[in-house]
């Protein structure tokens, strides 16, 4: 699966922390890109961009303590071409 990570908080370098957390749990994960979200989010979320990974996405979301969600309207142009989009919000730990 191909991941896109977005920083949805004001914390600089947060997507690197997220990447490290994902790779610690799932060493074969393919983090393709990291960027800044178009909005600030209170809560972190994982989006199954293709709809083909609902079971594994639920498992990943639970293991990372994030919500499995639909794509926020502000990010409508983000995540195209990726399997999973993780938006790290203010609550990322």
C-alpha positions in Angstrom: 0.0 0.0 0.0 1.1 3.5 -0.8 0.8 6.1 1.9 0.5 9.9 1.7 1.0 11.7 5.0 -0.3 15.2 5.7 0.5 17.5 8.6 -2.8 18.8 9.8 -1.4 20.6 12.8 0.9 23.5 13.5 3.7 21.2 14.7 6.8 21.4 12.4 8.1 18.0 11.4 5.0 16.0 12.5 4.8 13.9 9.3 8.3 12.6 10.0 7.1 11.4 13.5 4.1 9.8 11.8 6.3 8.1 9.2 8.5 6.7 12.0 5.4 5.4 13.9 4.0 3.7 10.8 7.3 2.1 9.8 7.8 0.8 13.4 4.5 -1.0 13.2 4.5 -1.8 9.5 8.2 -1.9 8.2 7.1 -2.7 4.6 4.8 0.3 4.4 5.6 2.6 1.4 5.5 6.2 2.5 5.4 7.9 -0.9 4.9 11.5 0.1 4.6 13.9 3.0 3.0 17.4 2.8 1.1 20.0 4.7 -2.7 19.7 4.9 -4.9 22.5 3.5 -6.6 22.9 6.9 -5.8 22.3 10.6 -7.4 19.3 12.2 -8.1 18.6 15.8 -8.1 14.9 15.3 -5.8 12.6 13.3 -7.5 10.4 10.7 -6.8 7.7 8.2 -8.6 7.7 4.8 -8.9 4.6 2.5 -8.5 6.5 -0.7 -9.5 3.6 -3.0 -12.1 1.9 -0.9 -10.1 -1.4 -1.4 -8.4 -1.6 2.0 -11.2 -1.1 4.5 -10.2 -4.1 6.7 -6.5 -3.3 6.8 -7.2 0.4 7.1 -9.4 -0.2 10.2 -6.5 -2.3 11.7 -3.9 0.4 10.9 -6.2 3.2 12.3 -6.7 1.3 15.5 -3.0 0.5 15.9 -2.1 4.2 15.4 -4.9 5.4 17.6 -6.5 7.5 14.8 -10.0 7.6 13.4 -10.9 5.9 10.1 -12.6 8.6 8.1 -13.8 9.8 4.8 -11.8 12.5 2.9 -12.3 15.9 4.4 -13.7 18.4 1.8 -10.6 20.7 2.3 -8.4 17.9 1.1 -10.4 17.0 -2.0 -7.3 17.3 -4.2 -5.0 15.6 -1.8 -4.2 11.9 -1.8 -5.0 11.1 -5.4 -2.9 8.1 -6.5 -2.3 6.8 -3.0 -4.0 3.9 -1.2 -4.1 5.5 2.3 -4.0 9.1 3.4 -3.1 9.8 7.0 -3.8 13.3 8.3 -2.0 14.0 11.6 -4.0 16.4 13.6 -3.4 18.3 16.8 -4.0 15.2 18.8 -1.2 13.1 17.3 0.9 11.5 20.0 
